[in-house]
Amino acid sequence: MLKRRTLLTTAALATVPLALPQIALAQGRKDSIVLGMALEPPGLDPTAGAAAAIAEIVQYNILETLTKINADGSVTPLLAESWEVSPDLRTYTFKLRRGVKFQNGEPFNAQTVKFSFDRAGGEKSTNKDKRTFANMSTQVVDENTVVVINKEIDPDLLFVLGQATAVIVEPKSADTNATKPIGTGPYKLDSWSKGSSLVVSTWDGYRNPGVAKIRKVTFRFIADPAAQAAALLAGDVDAFPRAATRIVPQFKANPQFQVILGGSRAKTILAINNRKKPLDDVRVRRAILAAIDRKAVIEGAADGFGVPIGSHYVPGAAGYVDTTGINPFNIEKGKSLLAEAGVKTPLELTMTLPPPPYARQGGEVIVAELAKIGITVKVQNVEWAQWLSGTYGNKDYDLSIISHVEPFDLGNYTKPDYYWGYQSKEFNALFDKIKTTANQAERNKLLGDAQRVLATDAANGFLFQPQFPTIAKKGVKGLWKDMPIFANDLSALSWS
């Protein structure tokens, strides 16, 4: 997904005069659309993999959840028609839609909900939200009623149950969803050309015929920013949600396109392996943060499309506090902290970077910044699959740059086996209180305290909240502006 500042090649620019007839042709195809994606998913089962690209294809399209998260962050019914919550906020009773079937003809009912949630929290589960589901007990009342009892109070549970990790799967096909996803959604998988594209089309058996105006959707995987721009200009791609920020300026003044800029709940961080010496010393981690000029990183990594953050939390989220002042940019402070920790310079570290531009471009900036306090960083560029297995899975890294896009993921800092290896009794106690406090004002105060602990501990290098641009032809309607989750709601799309 990354190249340095790159101009479109002459060949790419030569396609621009052809764009007008191609755009007219594309808009004539009122029932099909081509969407660009920067990253190709490693599989299509969001209950088995952590990559956000999985949900970008399957969530709400092929596989569905009990609740639905909308562009504004609100939660509405999907496979559940309605629900009731007990006074102690631990018991949720869901009334399910009747007559719903999976794409293989099997019925959707309370038993499939129980199967899905028990599987997600089971011993063999690789669901990234396994802990959440392990804390839940799911009981079948009748075919169309299911009760979920949570061990802990979670005021965000209805939102969590609308995320991709909570999709309802069909028992007979669950194990093959990575290659042949079977769901209850309005779209079905047609084909997948690995390394190139994936095609879905409307499923005739969907319970709400005609809800999807677009009958065929092709996802094209284009990592390189210059190639993204060329594909849009040539008419090969109709819309590119979360396009490379680098290419935005050339489309802003083009009357054939719309540029949509919205907020997100994503946190772009310099992940620090807290298990490794000398990174297990808070003074060393604080030194690293002191060397980082967040504004320079935002400019280099995201072409200015970002807001500085000081903890694993973003403006716009409930209880947000500005913690950027806890570890301010201060080169001399960084040098003195390393000396205080007894670190002899140059300290040699490795930075493992996945393909997205924010990682590769941001890496260049941070390598230069860390050199100023005596830290020499060797960059190791890896493909997405390698990052997921080596960095995230095997915790084999010193530093990495990654965007965490889940809205409610502070709980990852309570997991000692999570890839950054942070451990804090103080944070764990705070998070336990957060999970069990129903009063929003009290909860917001605790959330502020939790953010301050992570910032003070320099648990990671907290960089910025990204702003994700969507670039699309003028005639495309229904694209999300804000992105509380990474999803492409295909049934909302249409051509004007």
N, C-alpha and C positions, 0 to 999 in steps of 0.2 A: 504494500500500500504506500510505500514510501519512495520518493525520489527527492533529491535536493531541489532547490528552486529551478524549475524546468519550464522552458517555454514550449508551447506546442510546436511540433516539427512542421516543416513546410508541407509535408504530405498531409498532416492532420488539418492544417489550415486550408489546404486546397479543397477539402471536402465541404467547406462552408457554403460555397455557392449552390451546392447540391442540397443543402439543408431544407430549403423552402418546399420543393416538391415532395421531399421525404416526409416533412412535417405534415403537409396536407394529406399525404397518403395515410400517415399514422392516425391522424384525427378522423380520417374516413373509416378506420377500423374501430368503430365505436364500442366493440365488445372485446377488445384485446389491448394489452398494455405491456410494455417492457420496463421493468424496474432494475436499477443498478444497485449492486451491493459491493462494498469494499472487500469483505471477507467471505469466503466460502465456508459453510458450516462443516465440521468434521463428521456429522451425522444428523439425523432428523428427529432424535428423541430427546426432548428437553429434560426428561426425568433422569437421564443418564450422563449428561454432559453439561459443562459450565459455560460453554461458548454462547454469547448473546446472539450470534448469527443464526443459531438453531431456531430461537423464538421468532426472529425476523421473518422466517418463512412459514412456520407451522402454527404459531399461536393465533387463535381465533379464526384461522383459515382452515386448517385440516383438523387440528386438535383443539378442544374447547375446555373451559373451566367452569366451575359453579358460578363464579362471579366474573364480571368484566370490568377492567380498568379502562377508563376513557381518557382522551387526550388531556383533559383538564385535571386528571388525577381522581375524579369521582369514581365510585364503584356502583355498578348496576347489575341486575340479574342477567344470567346467561343460561346455563343448564339448570340452575336453581331458579324457580319462579319467584320465591320469596323466602324469608328467614325470620326467625325470632331469636333474640339473645336473652339469656337468663340475667337476673339482677346482679349476680356475682361475676358476670362477663366471662364465664368459663364454658357455658353450654350453648351451642348453636344448633337450632333445629331448622333444617332445610327442607322445603317442599320442592320437589323436582318436577321438571317439565314432563308431561305424559306423551307417550307415543314416539319418543325420540329413538332413532336407531343409529348404530355405527355403520360405517361404510361397507362392512362385510355382512350386514344384515342382522347382526346380533343386537339385542335390545339394550338400551341405556336404562339403568334403574339404580336403586339404592345399593344393590350388591356390587355393581361396578364402581360406585363411589368408594365403598368400603375397601374393595380390592385395590383400587388405585392408591388410596391414602395409606393403607397397611403396607403395601409394596414400597411406597416412597420412604416410609420410616423403618422398613425391615432391615434385618441384619445384613443382607446382601446388597442393599440399596447403594447406588452411587449418585443419588440425587444430591445436588449441592445444598438443598434445604432439608436434608435427612433429619437433622436434629429437631426441626420444627414439627415434622410429621411423626417422629418418634415420641414426641410429647403429647400427641393426640390419640384419643380413643374414638373409633368410629363405630356407631351402632345402627343396625338396620331396624327401623320401626315397621315399615311395610315397603312395598315396591317403589313408592314415590315419596317416602319420608326417610331422612337419614339424620342422625344426631351426632354431632362432633363435640366431644368433651376435651377441653384443653387443660393440661396439668397446670399451666401458668396462664395468667391473664395476658392476653395480647390484643391491645386495642386496634392493632393493624391487621388482624386475622382475615377480615373480609378482603382486604387489599392483597394479602399474601396468597389467598385462595384464587385470586385472579391472575397470578403470575404463571409463567410457563411451567415451572416445576410442579404445579398443582393440576396439570391437565388430567382429564379423566380418560383412562386407557381401557381398551377391551381386552379381557383376560387372555383369550386365545391368540391374539396378535401382538400382545404387549412386548414380547421379547424380540420382535423383528421391526419395531417402530423406527429404529435407526436408519433402515434402508427402505422400508415399506410402511410408512406411518398410516395407521387406520384410526380415524377419529369420527366425531359427530358433526364436523364443521361443514361449511358450504363449499369447500374446495377439496379436491383429491389430487394426489401426486400423479402426474403423467409420465415424466421422464427426468432423468438427472444425468447430464453429461459432465462427469467430474472434471473440475478445472475450468469449466466454461460456463454452463448455464443449467437452470432447473426450470421445469414447466409444470404449472398446476392449472387445472380447469375446474369449472363448476361441477358439483356432484348433483346429479338429477334426483337423488333420494333425500335431499336436504328438507328439513321440516318446514322451511319457509321459502317456497319456490319464488324465484324472481328477486330475492333480496339482494343478490349480487348482480350489478349491472355489467361488470366486466367478466366475460366468460372464460377468457384465457389470459394467464399472467405468466410472463417469462422473467425469471430473475437472471441477470447477467452479472458474473463475478469479475469486477475490475478493480484491482488494487492500486495501480499506478495513477496518481492524480492527473497527469497529462492525458492518459488514455481515457480517464473518466470524462474529461472535458471534450476530447475528440469524439467520443461516443454520443454525448449529448448534442454537440454541434452537427454531427452527421445524421442525426435522427435515428441512430441505432438504439438509443435508450430514451424513453419518454419522461422518466422521473428518476431522480437519484436521492433518496432519503439518506441523510448523514454523509453527504459528499465531502470530499477533501476541502478543507477551508481555503486552501491555496488557490482553488480555481474560481472562488466566488466572484472576485472583481470583474472578470471578463463576461459574466452573465447579468450583472446588476443593471447594466444599461441596455441590454439586448431585449427589444420588445417582444421577441418570440418566447421569452422565458419568464418564469416567476422564481424569485429567491425567497424562501421562507426561513426566517431565523427564529428559533425558539429556545426556551430553557430546557434544562434536563435535571435529573437527580444524580447524574454521574459525577464521580470524583476521580480526577486524574492524579495519580500519586507516583512518587518514587518509592517503590516497595523496597524495604530494607529487611534483610534476613537477620532477625533478632537472635537467632541461634548461633551465628558465626562470630568468632572473635576477629577483630575487636568490636564488631557491631553490636555485641551484647552489652556494651558499655554505653549508658545513656549519654555520656559526655561526647562520645564519638558520633552518635546519631545527631545530637544537637549541633555538633561542629559541621556535619554535612548540611543540615538545614540552614545554618548561618551562612554557608557559602552560596546558597541559592537565591538568586534574584528572580522572584516569581514572575514579575512583569516581563523580564527578558525571556523566560521560559515560555510564557503565553504567546509572546510575539514569534518566537522561533518554532514552537511546537504546533501552534494553532492559529498563526497569522493574526493574533490579537483577539480571536474569538473565545474568550474565557474570562472568568472572574477568579481572583486569587482566593484560596482557602487555607486555613491553618490547622484544620482537623478533618476527620473523615465525615464531613457533613457540609451541606451546601445552603446558600441563601435561598429562601423560599420554602425550606422544610421547617416543620413545626419545631420550635425550640432552638433554632439556629442562633449561635452567638459568634461574633467575629473573633477568631483566635489567631489571626495572622501576626499580631503583635507579640505573641509568646516566643516565637523563633524568627525574629526579623533578620533581614539580609545584613550581614556584618562580617566582612572578611577577617578583620583582626580578631574578633570574638571566636571565629572558627579556628583560627590558628592557635589561640590560647587554650581553647577547649581540648584540642588534640594533644597539646603539650601537657595539660593538666591530667589527661588520661594516660600519659606515659607513652604515647604513640610516636615512634620514630618515623620521620618522613624521609623519602616519599613512601606513603602507605599505598600499596598496590591492591586494587579491587577490580572485579569484573562486573560489567553491566550487561545483562542479557535482555535483548530488545526484540519484541514481536514486530510484525510487519507494519502496523498502522503508522501513518505519518507523524501523529503526535508523539509516538514513542521514538521513532528513528530521528526525527528532527529535534525533538526535545532532548534526546540523548546527546546530540552534538553540543547543545548549549550547556547542559549540566556537566559534561566531561570537561569543558573549558573552565567552568566555574569552580569545580572541585580542584582542578590543577592549581588554582590560586592559593589554596590553603595546604598544598602539599600532598594531595591525594591523586595518584595516577590511576586512571580508569581505562581498562582494556574493554572494548566493546565487542560483544558477541551477538551478531544478528541471527535470529532463528525464525523458522516458519511458525505459523500459529499452532500447528499440531505439536511441534517440539516444545513450544512454550507451555502448552497445557500439560504435557507429560513430564517434562524436565523441571520447569520452574514451579508451576502450580502443583503438580503431582508429587514429584520427588524432592521438592524444595532445594534443588541444586542450583544455587545462584547466590550472589552477594547483593546486587542491586538490580532493579528492573523498573521500567516505566509502563504503567498499565492504567486503563480506565475501568473503574468498578461502577457498573451502571445500575445495580439493584438499588431501589429507593431506600429500603430499610435493611441495611446490612451492617449496622454497628455491632450486631451480635457476633460477627466473625472475629472480633477482638477478644471474645471470651473463649475461643476455641484454641487450646494449646497446640493442636496438631494442624492448624491452618498454616498456609504456606509461609507467612511472614513470622510465625513463631512468637508472637507477642504474648506475654503473660503478666497480669496485674491483678492482685487480690482486690485492690481499691476499685479498679474498673469493673471487675466481675460483680462486686457488691452493688455498685451503682446501677449496673445494667439489670440486675435482679429486681431492684426497686422500680426501674423504668418499666419493666415488663408487668409489674403487679400494681402500678399506680393508674387508676382510672381517671382521676381528676386531671384535665388537660393542662391547667396552669402549673400544678405541682410537677406533672410529668415534663413539661417544658423546662422547668428549673433544673430537674435532674439531667435532662438531655444536655443542657448547657454545661453542667458539672462534668459530664462524661466527655464532652468535647475538649474541655480544658485539661482533663487527665491525659487524653491521647496526645494533645499538643505538647504538654509539659514533658511527657515521656518520650517525645519524638518517636512515637511508635512506627511511623513512616514519614517520608518526605511528602507532606501534603502540598500539592501544587496549585490546581485550579479546577473550577467547575466549567466543563466545556459547553460551548454553545454549538449545536449541531445544525448546519445549514441543509435545507432540502432545495434542490434545483430541479425544476420541472418545466415542461412545455406549458404555455399559457392555458391550454384547454383542460388540463388535468384538475379535477376537483376531488375534495375529500381527504387530502393529505393532512396528516397531523402537524400542527405547529409546535406545540410543546410535547415533550417526550418523557412522561413519568416512567415509562418502560420502553424498551426497544421492541417495537412491534410494527408490522405493516398490516393495517386493518383493510384487507382487500375488498371486502364487501361494501366498504364506505366509498370506494373509488368510482369515478365516472368521468366521462368526457363531456364538456359543455358543447 
